[in-house]
């Protein structure tokens, strides 16, 4: 049967045309093909409710935001991200990437509805920024206690990092997660099956932000606003 949603990152116009073969099985789509390696395509068997492409930090880096209507009639929020990687000129800072993650984290933090954030976040799972994103958003990392799921670089077996992520609210439990076989990309694909389960919230503990975390997140977003104003 295959997954209900397929998120493709870095597609250009050629890839968009080639992947139209999916649309018989995945009739609901949202497309932002680009030639700058930050394109994004979403193919879905399920209805996409008010799908929107946003450019949160720059008009070069799209993200996708919507609700997905399940067969049960329940609706799930989905945010698909591929933020800009750290710039060599920023040394240890990664201002624009961090800000995009934290803007989305702030958007979902008070939402008591099923939510999923997925994509290539250009950051490892244990980094300060990814940890801060989890604290601000309140989302769970389904890999915790289950493995690393190193997805990059597919062609370098001795040097791989977990850059591709799926985070979810505590409305879900994890049914299955796997790194799939290489298919020619420099990233491995990731498969995740999330189960929307009544009462799951009571059995799972969210990571919580303290005042210092909130202040640091606000500083990172403000830093981008200052850069844009210059």
N, C-alpha and C positions, 0 to 999 in steps of 0.2 A: 504493500500500500504506500509506503514512503511517508515522509513527514508532512504535516499540515502546512508548514511554512518553510520556504527556502529563501535565505538571505544571502545574496551574492555581493561581495565587496570588490572594489576596484574595476568594475566593468566599464568599457567604453561603448561606443555605438555599435561596433562589430559584435561584441558580446551580447548586447541587448537584442540584436537581430537573431543571433544564433540561438539564444535562449527562448525565443518565442515558441519553440516546439513544446515548451512546458505548459503553455497556456490552455491546452485542451484539458489538462488535469488540474491546472492552477489558474483558474480564470480571473482571480482577483489580484491585481498587480499595482505596484507603486514603483516608479522608475525615475532614476536620476543618473543616467549614463554620462560619464565625463572622461576626458582624455588625460586628466591629471593624476590618475591612480587613486582618486577618491570618489569615484562613482559608486552607486549603490542601487541594487535591484531587489525587490521583494515580490515573490510569487506565493500565492496563498490559495489553498482549497477553501478556506473560510472567508466569510465576508469581512472586509475591512471597513470600519465605521469612521467616517470623517478623517481619512488618511491625509497627512500633511507632510510636506518636505520643508524643513526649516534650515536656515543657515545661521546657527547660533552665535558663531564667532566671526566667520568670514564667508564671503560668497563663493569661496573655492571648496568648502567642506560641508556637504549636506548631511543632514540627519533626518530620520523618519520617525513620525509620531502618530499614533492612532489607537483605536480600540479594535479588538478582534472578536467577532461574535462566534462563540463556540456552537457546536451542534445542539447543545443543551439549552441555548438561548443566553447563557451567561456571557458577559463581555469582559475581556481582559485587556488592560493597557499594554502596549508594546512600544518601546523606544529602541531604535536601531542607530548605532553610533559608529563612526570611524574618525575620531578626532585627529588633528594634525600632530605628528610626532614632535618630540623636542627639537628645537633648532640648535645647531652647533654654536650659534652666537649667544645662546642663553646659558651656556655652561651647565650647571646642575639643575637649573630651573627649566620648567616646561609649561610656561604660563598659559598659553592658549589651550593646550590639551587639557590641563588641569581645570581650567575655567569651564570648558564645555562639559566635562564630567560632572562638575559640581553644580552647574546650572540645572542639569537634569536631576541630579540628586536632590536639590532643593525643591524642584517641582514635584517630586513623588513622595517626599518625606511625610507629609500629612495626609496622604491619600489612603484611605482605608478601603482600597479596592485591589483586586488581583493585578499585579504589575510585573512586567519582565523588561529588563534592559539587556541588550545583546549587541555584540559587535567586536571589531578589532580595536581595542582601546590603546594600542601602542604603549602598553605598560604591563608589567608583570603583576601577578596576583598578590604578592607580598609587599608591594611598594607602599610608601607613605600615602601617595595620592589615591591608589586603589582602596587602601584601608580607610582613608578619610571619606571617599565616596560612599563606601558601605555604611560608615557611621552616620553620615548626613542623610542618606537615602533610607536607611533601615532595611535595605535588601540583603538577602542571603546569598552566599556563594555555594552552589551545590557541589563544588569540588572538595570542599573542606572535609578532610578525613577520608577522601576517596582517591586521591592521587593528584598529580601535577597537570596532566593533559597538556604537555608542551606542544605547541602548534607551529612554532617558527624557530628555525628554518627547516623546511621539509627536506632539503637537500644536504643538510649538514648534521649528520647523526650525533656528533659529539658536542654540538653547541645548539641547544634548543631552549626556547622560553615560552611560557604560557601567556601569549598576548591576546588570544581570542577568548571572550568571556560571555557567560550567561549568568545574570543575577536575577533573583526573583523575590517577590514578597512572600511572607509566611503563610499566604493562602494556599501555596503549592507545596507538595512533596515531590521528591525526585523519583521518577520511575526508572530512568536509565540515562546514562551519559557516557559518550564514547568519543575518542578521537578516531576518525575514519581514515582509510588508506589514502596515501598521497595520490593525486590525480593530475599533476603537472604544475600546480601552483607552488609558490614558495611557502605557503601556509597549508597545513593539514585542515580538512574540514572538521567541524565539531557537530555532533548530534546530541540533542538533549530532549528527553521526554519528560515533561512536567505534568503533574497530576493535580488538578484543582480539587481540593478535598475539604469537605466541611469539617471544622474543628481542628484543622492543621495548625492554626495560629497558636492554640493552647499548648502544642507539643514542641514548639520551636522558639528559640530565643533570638531576637534581633540584636545586632550590635548597635549601641546607642552613642550618640555624640554628646560630649560635654561642652561647656561654654568655650573652652579653648579651641576645640574642634570647629565649632561654629564660627568663631572669630577668624580662624585661619582660612576657612573656606570663603568667608566674605572678603578677606584680604586678596585671595587669589583671583576672585572674580573682579574685584575693584581694580586690580593691576592691569587687567586687559582693557577695562573701560578707560583707564588713564592712557594706555598706549594708543587706543583708537582715537582719543581726543587730541593727541599730539599731531 
